[in-house]
Amino acid sequence: MAKESFDKEIQFLRMLVLTSGAYNRQQFAKRLGISVNTFDKTIRRLKEIVQATYQLPEDQGKEFTEGIRYNYYDSADPMLLFLFRAKSLKESESQRLSLLLGALSALSLNVHELLDYCMNALPTNLPLPDEKTIRKDLKYLEEVGVIQKEGDVRPFKYAIRNEFIRELTEDELLDLYDFVDVMANTQTPSVQGYLLRDGLKKQLIRGHSDKHAVEPFLYKYHYHSRILDEAHLFTILDAIRKHRKVRFLYFSPKTEKSYASKNTNPLFERETEGKSEKTLPLKVVYDHQYGRWYLLSYGREGIRKYRMEGITQFEEDEAVDPAWFEEKQQELQDKLRYSWLIDTGAPVTVRAKFYNPGESGPNFVKQRVLLQGQWGQIVEEDGDSFTYQITVNGTTEIKPWLRSFGSSCEVLEPVRLRREMIAEWKEIRAYYESV
């Protein structure tokens, strides 16, 4: 499918996960900025992919939202990853590469032998490749380290590179799988880790390992929909490495729509709520607290911040002078010096008193402050409490962290933040008053 369709399905799945199927067809289509007919076609396509990827039982495959709930809570596989598997290659490429790897797993072959093999083995409904296509496929597989050339005499023969996996014992392979599983579920980015985990799982199943031993853990990262934003992540990182500007259509969290189709027919052209942006990407930041990716860049208005979930129709643009790029990156670093996350406002000193949980047991309040408090310091301490101090850009980003300590935290300075916290706690208290 086209890149634009990839954007549409990302936004489609994000809304489906966040709303848990609460919208009807008309509401869903309106929020996405598409027609009901396009909505129906998209959901039919996604149903087909889910059925093919997970082989859900018939009663759970009827309703797409039920399929997501079924897989997410009852399996260690992240449901939303199926989109990356389905979009990574065209169907003809996927079939062809699978055949090439299957042939090379048995013995070493040259280009002409592989071409003959594909001619005989490819389904009749797929186009037959030529020698140039096979050479291109082999070059790709060699670049990603899946195969290697053998010998120095033409015609070169190719062999699969799986000696690393074959040299591991079954116990070592299980240990490696467990490590990759933990890292993919706890670190970001995660998509490549999940794909590696799938490859190791297939190898273990081929070796007749007990399937239950392959999935010893059944835990979930809280914001599982974050992996959808990784569709743009590596493209952005590549643009940063190449010092290139980028163009995209952006939908801020405040807009009523989150997607707009790319109009190719001027007769049907319509205004979108998205904003066309051209900017120089400088840094990507991930917020663990809310599970969000942010793009920090430089544009006509200076330093800009974008939520990556609102980026669609992403394209690279012209390169800039490396010295100018370094200058803007240093400017960003200076602005982020006292940033709790990405705030570039004026620095302010925050002082808060934390109360110890009691005499018995570990002081988990202090442990958490020391672990998560970034560059802040404990400036005063007695048997019952301690005072924590930090200079940050504004108080918006640190406020949820302070609030999460509940009655164990009292904001002392600045006075404005203290008053805001008092007002918020009074509002929360009012919710629990007797009626």
C-alpha positions as CSV (number, residue, x, y, z in Angstrom):
1,M,0.0,0.0,0.0
2,A,1.0,3.6,-0.4
3,K,2.8,5.6,2.2
4,E,-0.3,7.8,2.7
5,S,-2.4,4.7,3.4
6,F,0.2,3.8,6.1
7,D,-0.4,7.1,7.8
8,K,-4.2,6.6,7.6
9,E,-4.0,3.2,9.2
10,I,-1.7,4.4,11.9
11,Q,-4.2,7.1,12.9
12,F,-7.0,4.7,12.5
13,L,-5.5,2.1,14.9
14,R,-4.4,4.8,17.4
15,M,-8.0,6.0,17.7
16,L,-9.3,2.5,17.9
17,V,-7.0,1.7,20.8
18,L,-7.6,4.9,22.7
19,T,-11.4,4.9,22.3
20,S,-11.8,1.1,22.7
21,G,-14.5,1.1,20.0
22,A,-16.6,3.8,21.6
23,Y,-17.2,5.7,18.3
24,N,-19.7,4.6,15.7
25,R,-18.8,4.6,12.0
26,Q,-19.9,8.1,11.3
27,Q,-18.1,9.6,14.4
28,F,-14.9,7.6,13.6
29,A,-14.9,8.8,9.9
30,K,-15.5,12.4,10.9
31,R,-12.7,12.4,13.5
32,L,-10.3,11.0,10.9
33,G,-11.4,13.3,8.2
34,I,-12.4,10.5,5.8
35,S,-15.6,9.2,4.3
36,V,-17.6,6.4,5.8
37,N,-16.9,4.4,2.6
38,T,-13.1,4.8,3.1
39,F,-13.6,3.8,6.8
40,D,-15.3,0.6,5.7
41,K,-12.6,-0.2,3.2
42,T,-9.8,0.4,5.7
43,I,-11.4,-1.7,8.4
44,R,-11.9,-4.6,5.9
45,R,-8.3,-4.4,5.0
46,L,-7.1,-4.4,8.6
47,K,-9.4,-7.3,9.4
48,E,-7.8,-9.3,6.7
49,I,-4.3,-8.6,8.0
50,V,-5.3,-9.5,11.5
51,Q,-6.8,-12.7,10.5
52,A,-3.8,-13.7,8.4
53,T,-1.3,-12.7,11.1
54,Y,-2.9,-14.1,14.2
55,Q,-5.5,-16.7,12.9
56,L,-8.1,-15.5,15.4
57,P,-11.1,-17.8,16.1
58,E,-14.1,-17.0,13.9
59,D,-16.2,-15.5,16.7
60,Q,-13.3,-13.2,17.7
61,G,-12.5,-12.2,14.1
62,K,-16.0,-10.8,13.4
63,E,-15.5,-7.6,15.3
64,F,-12.2,-5.8,14.8
65,T,-12.2,-4.1,18.2
66,E,-12.8,-7.4,19.8
67,G,-9.9,-8.9,17.9
68,I,-7.6,-6.2,19.4
69,R,-8.8,-6.8,22.9
70,Y,-8.5,-10.6,22.5
71,N,-4.9,-10.5,21.3
72,Y,-3.6,-7.7,23.5
73,Y,-4.7,-9.2,26.9
74,D,-4.3,-12.9,26.1
75,S,-1.0,-13.0,24.2
76,A,2.6,-11.8,24.7
77,D,2.6,-10.4,21.2
78,P,1.9,-6.7,20.8
79,M,-1.2,-6.4,18.6
80,L,-0.3,-3.2,16.9
81,L,2.9,-4.7,15.5
82,F,1.0,-6.5,12.8
83,L,0.9,-3.2,10.8
84,F,4.7,-3.1,10.5
85,R,4.8,-6.7,9.4
86,A,2.1,-6.1,6.8
87,K,3.6,-2.9,5.5
88,S,7.3,-3.6,5.5
89,L,7.3,-5.3,2.1
90,K,5.0,-5.6,-0.9
91,E,3.4,-9.0,-1.2
92,S,5.5,-10.0,-4.3
93,E,8.7,-8.9,-2.4
94,S,7.7,-10.9,0.7
95,Q,7.0,-14.0,-1.3
96,R,10.3,-13.7,-3.4
97,L,12.5,-13.0,-0.4
98,S,11.0,-15.9,1.5
99,L,11.7,-18.3,-1.5
100,L,15.3,-17.0,-1.8
101,L,16.0,-17.6,1.9
102,G,14.3,-21.0,1.8
103,A,16.4,-22.1,-1.1
104,L,19.6,-20.8,0.5
105,S,18.9,-22.5,3.8
106,A,19.5,-25.9,2.2
107,L,22.6,-25.1,0.0
108,S,24.7,-22.4,-1.6
109,L,23.3,-21.1,-5.0
110,N,24.3,-18.5,-7.6
111,V,22.0,-15.9,-9.2
112,H,20.9,-18.0,-12.2
113,E,20.1,-21.0,-10.0
114,L,18.0,-18.8,-7.7
115,L,16.2,-17.2,-10.7
116,D,15.2,-20.7,-12.0
117,Y,14.1,-21.6,-8.5
118,C,11.8,-18.5,-8.2
119,M,10.4,-19.1,-11.7
120,N,9.2,-22.6,-10.7
121,A,8.1,-21.8,-7.1
122,L,6.4,-18.4,-7.3
123,P,2.5,-18.5,-7.3
124,T,1.0,-17.9,-10.7
125,N,-0.8,-14.7,-9.6
126,L,2.5,-12.9,-8.8
127,P,4.8,-11.4,-11.5
128,L,7.9,-13.4,-12.4
129,P,11.2,-11.7,-11.6
130,D,14.1,-11.1,-13.9
131,E,17.8,-11.4,-13.2
132,K,18.1,-7.7,-12.3
133,T,15.4,-8.1,-9.6
134,I,17.0,-11.2,-8.1
135,R,20.4,-9.4,-8.0
136,K,18.8,-6.4,-6.3
137,D,17.1,-8.8,-3.7
138,L,20.4,-10.5,-3.0
139,K,22.2,-7.2,-2.6
140,Y,19.6,-6.1,0.0
141,L,19.8,-9.4,1.9
142,E,23.6,-9.1,1.9
143,E,23.5,-5.5,3.2
144,V,21.2,-6.4,6.1
145,G,23.5,-9.3,7.0
146,V,21.2,-12.2,6.2
147,I,23.3,-13.8,3.5
148,Q,26.9,-13.7,2.4
149,K,29.0,-14.4,-0.8
150,E,31.1,-17.5,-1.0
151,G,34.4,-17.6,-2.9
152,D,36.2,-15.1,-5.1
153,V,35.4,-16.7,-8.5
154,R,32.4,-15.7,-10.6
155,P,29.6,-16.6,-10.7
156,F,29.4,-15.9,-7.0
157,K,27.4,-18.3,-4.8
158,Y,25.4,-17.1,-1.9
159,A,24.8,-18.8,1.5
160,I,22.6,-17.9,4.4
161,R,24.2,-16.5,7.5
162,N,22.7,-18.3,10.5
163,E,25.9,-19.7,12.0
164,F,25.3,-17.6,15.1
165,I,21.9,-19.1,15.8
166,R,23.1,-22.6,14.9
167,E,26.1,-22.4,17.3
168,L,23.9,-21.7,20.3
169,T,22.5,-24.5,22.4
170,E,18.7,-24.6,23.0
171,D,19.2,-23.2,26.5
172,E,21.4,-20.4,25.2
173,L,18.8,-19.6,22.6
174,L,16.1,-19.5,25.2
175,D,18.2,-17.1,27.4
176,L,18.7,-14.9,24.3
177,Y,15.0,-14.9,23.6
178,D,14.1,-14.0,27.2
179,F,16.6,-11.1,27.1
180,V,15.3,-9.7,23.8
181,D,11.7,-10.2,25.1
182,V,12.4,-8.1,28.2
183,M,14.3,-5.4,26.4
184,A,11.6,-5.1,23.7
185,N,8.9,-4.6,26.3
186,T,10.8,-2.2,28.5
187,Q,13.0,-0.1,26.2
188,T,12.3,2.3,23.4
189,P,12.2,2.1,20.4
190,S,10.7,-1.4,20.5
191,V,9.5,-2.4,17.0
192,Q,12.9,-3.8,15.8
193,G,13.2,-5.7,19.1
194,Y,9.8,-7.3,18.7
195,L,10.7,-8.3,15.1
196,L,14.0,-9.9,16.4
197,R,12.0,-11.7,19.1
198,D,9.7,-13.1,16.5
199,G,12.6,-14.4,14.5
200,L,14.1,-16.1,17.6
201,K,10.7,-17.6,18.5
202,K,10.4,-19.2,15.0
203,Q,13.9,-20.7,15.4
204,L,13.0,-22.1,18.8
205,I,9.7,-23.6,17.5
206,R,11.7,-25.2,14.6
207,G,13.9,-26.8,17.2
208,H,10.8,-28.4,18.8
209,S,11.1,-26.3,22.0
210,D,8.0,-26.3,24.2
211,K,5.9,-23.3,23.0
212,H,5.1,-22.3,26.6
213,A,8.8,-22.1,27.4
214,V,9.1,-19.5,24.5
215,E,6.6,-17.2,26.3
216,P,7.5,-17.2,29.9
217,F,6.4,-13.6,30.5
218,L,3.0,-12.0,29.9
219,Y,3.5,-8.3,30.8
220,K,2.7,-5.2,28.9
221,Y,4.3,-1.8,28.6
222,H,1.5,0.7,29.7
223,Y,1.4,2.8,26.6
224,H,1.5,0.0,24.0
225,S,0.2,2.3,21.2
226,R,3.6,4.2,21.3
227,I,4.9,1.7,18.7
228,L,2.7,3.3,16.0
229,D,4.9,6.4,16.2
230,E,8.0,4.4,15.4
231,A,6.8,4.3,11.7
232,H,8.3,7.9,11.4
233,L,11.0,7.6,14.0
234,F,13.9,6.1,12.0
235,T,13.1,8.3,9.0
236,I,13.4,11.4,11.3
237,L,16.6,10.1,12.8
238,D,18.0,9.6,9.3
239,A,17.1,13.2,8.4
240,I,18.9,14.4,11.5
241,R,22.0,12.4,10.6
242,K,21.9,13.8,7.0
243,H,21.2,17.4,8.3
244,R,18.1,17.5,6.0
245,K,14.9,19.5,6.4
246,V,11.6,17.7,6.4
247,R,8.0,18.4,5.2
248,F,4.9,17.0,6.7
249,L,1.2,17.7,7.4
250,Y,0.7,18.2,11.2
251,F,-2.4,17.8,13.3
252,S,-2.0,19.2,16.8
253,P,-3.7,17.5,19.7
254,K,-6.2,20.4,19.8
255,T,-7.5,19.9,16.2
256,E,-10.8,18.1,15.7
257,K,-9.3,15.8,13.0
258,S,-6.2,13.6,13.1
259,Y,-5.8,12.8,9.4
260,A,-6.5,14.1,5.9
261,S,-6.2,12.4,2.6
262,K,-3.8,13.7,0.0
263,N,-5.9,15.2,-2.7
264,T,-4.6,14.5,-6.2
265,N,-7.7,15.7,-8.1
266,P,-8.1,19.5,-8.0
267,L,-11.8,19.2,-8.5
268,F,-12.2,17.5,-5.1
269,E,-9.6,19.5,-3.3
270,R,-10.7,20.7,0.2
271,E,-9.2,22.5,3.1
272,T,-7.8,20.3,5.9
273,E,-7.3,21.1,9.6
274,G,-3.7,19.9,9.4
275,K,-0.9,22.4,8.9
276,S,1.8,22.0,6.3
277,E,5.2,22.3,8.0
278,K,8.7,22.6,6.7
279,T,11.3,22.4,9.5
280,L,14.8,21.1,10.4
281,P,14.7,18.2,12.9
282,L,17.2,18.4,15.7
283,K,16.2,16.0,18.4
284,V,13.7,13.2,19.2
285,V,12.5,12.9,22.8
286,Y,10.4,10.1,24.4
287,D,8.2,10.9,27.4
288,H,7.8,7.7,29.5
289,Q,5.2,9.2,31.8
290,Y,2.6,9.6,29.0
291,G,4.1,7.3,26.3
292,R,4.6,10.1,23.8
293,W,7.3,10.8,21.2
294,Y,8.2,14.4,20.4
295,L,10.1,16.0,17.5
296,L,12.1,19.1,18.4
297,S,13.2,21.1,15.4
298,Y,14.1,24.6,14.1
299,G,11.8,26.5,11.7
300,R,10.9,30.1,10.8
301,E,9.5,30.7,14.2
302,G,12.5,29.3,16.0
303,I,12.6,26.1,18.1
304,R,9.4,24.1,17.4
305,K,7.9,21.0,19.2
306,Y,5.7,18.5,17.6
307,R,3.9,15.4,19.0
308,M,4.9,12.7,16.6
309,E,1.4,11.1,16.7
310,G,0.2,14.2,14.7
311,I,2.7,13.9,11.9
312,T,1.5,12.6,8.5
313,Q,2.7,12.6,4.9
314,F,6.3,12.8,6.0
315,E,8.9,13.6,3.3
316,E,12.6,14.6,3.4
317,D,13.7,18.0,1.9
318,E,16.9,19.8,1.1
319,A,20.1,19.4,3.2
320,V,21.5,22.4,5.2
321,D,25.0,23.5,6.0
322,P,26.5,21.1,8.7
323,A,28.0,24.1,10.6
324,W,24.6,25.9,10.7
325,F,23.0,22.6,11.8
326,E,25.4,22.2,14.7
327,E,24.8,25.8,15.7
328,K,21.0,25.2,15.9
329,Q,21.5,22.0,17.8
330,Q,23.7,23.7,20.4
331,E,21.0,26.5,20.7
332,L,18.4,23.8,21.4
333,Q,20.7,22.1,24.0
334,D,21.1,25.5,25.8
335,K,17.3,26.0,25.9
336,L,16.8,22.4,27.2
337,R,19.5,22.7,29.9
338,Y,17.0,23.0,32.7
339,S,14.1,21.2,31.0
340,W,12.3,18.4,32.9
341,L,11.4,17.1,29.4
342,I,11.1,19.5,26.5
343,D,10.0,22.8,28.1
344,T,12.1,25.8,26.9
345,G,10.5,28.4,29.1
346,A,12.2,30.6,31.7
347,P,14.1,28.7,34.5
348,V,12.4,28.6,38.0
349,T,13.5,27.1,41.3
350,V,11.2,24.5,42.8
351,R,11.4,23.5,46.4
352,A,9.3,20.7,47.8
353,K,9.1,18.9,51.2
354,F,8.7,15.1,51.1
355,Y,7.5,13.2,54.1
356,N,9.0,9.8,55.0
357,P,6.6,6.9,55.0
358,G,7.5,5.8,58.6
359,E,10.1,4.2,60.7
360,S,9.6,0.6,59.6
361,G,10.6,-0.6,56.2
362,P,12.6,1.1,53.4
363,N,12.1,4.8,52.6
364,F,10.5,4.3,49.2
365,V,9.7,8.0,48.9
366,K,13.3,9.1,49.2
367,Q,14.4,6.2,46.9
368,R,12.0,7.4,44.2
369,V,13.0,11.0,44.5
370,L,16.7,10.1,44.1
371,L,15.9,7.8,41.2
372,Q,13.6,10.1,39.2
373,G,14.6,13.6,40.5
374,Q,17.0,14.2,37.7
375,W,19.6,16.9,38.6
376,G,17.6,18.1,41.7
377,Q,19.2,17.8,45.2
378,I,18.1,17.1,48.7
379,V,19.2,20.3,50.6
380,E,17.7,19.7,54.0
381,E,16.8,16.5,55.9
382,D,15.6,15.3,59.3
383,G,14.0,12.2,60.7
384,D,10.5,12.9,59.4
385,S,11.1,14.6,56.0
386,F,13.5,16.1,53.5
387,T,13.5,19.1,51.2
388,Y,14.2,18.7,47.5
389,Q,15.3,21.5,45.3
390,I,15.6,21.8,41.5
391,T,15.8,24.5,38.8
392,V,13.6,23.7,35.8
393,N,12.2,25.5,32.7
394,G,8.7,26.3,34.0
395,T,6.6,24.1,36.3
396,T,4.1,22.5,33.8
397,E,6.2,19.3,33.2
398,I,7.3,18.7,36.8
399,K,3.9,19.3,38.3
400,P,2.4,15.8,37.5
401,W,5.5,14.2,39.0
402,L,5.1,16.2,42.3
403,R,1.4,15.5,42.3
404,S,1.9,11.7,42.0
405,F,3.4,11.6,45.5
406,G,0.1,12.6,47.0
407,S,0.2,13.6,50.6
408,S,3.9,12.7,50.8
409,C,4.8,15.9,49.0
410,E,4.2,19.5,49.9
411,V,5.3,22.2,47.4
412,L,7.0,25.1,49.2
413,E,8.2,27.3,46.3
414,P,7.4,29.0,44.0
415,V,4.2,30.4,45.6
416,R,2.3,30.3,42.3
417,L,2.9,26.6,42.0
418,R,2.0,26.0,45.6
419,R,-1.4,27.8,45.1
420,E,-2.0,25.8,41.9
421,M,-1.4,22.5,43.8
422,I,-3.7,23.6,46.7
423,A,-6.5,24.5,44.2
424,E,-6.1,21.1,42.4
425,W,-6.2,19.1,45.6
426,K,-9.3,21.0,46.8
427,E,-11.0,20.2,43.5
428,I,-10.1,16.5,43.9
429,R,-11.3,16.5,47.5
430,A,-14.7,18.0,46.3
431,Y,-15.2,14.9,44.1
432,Y,-15.2,12.7,47.2
433,E,-17.5,14.7,49.4
434,S,-20.7,13.0,50.4
435,V,-23.8,13.9,48.4
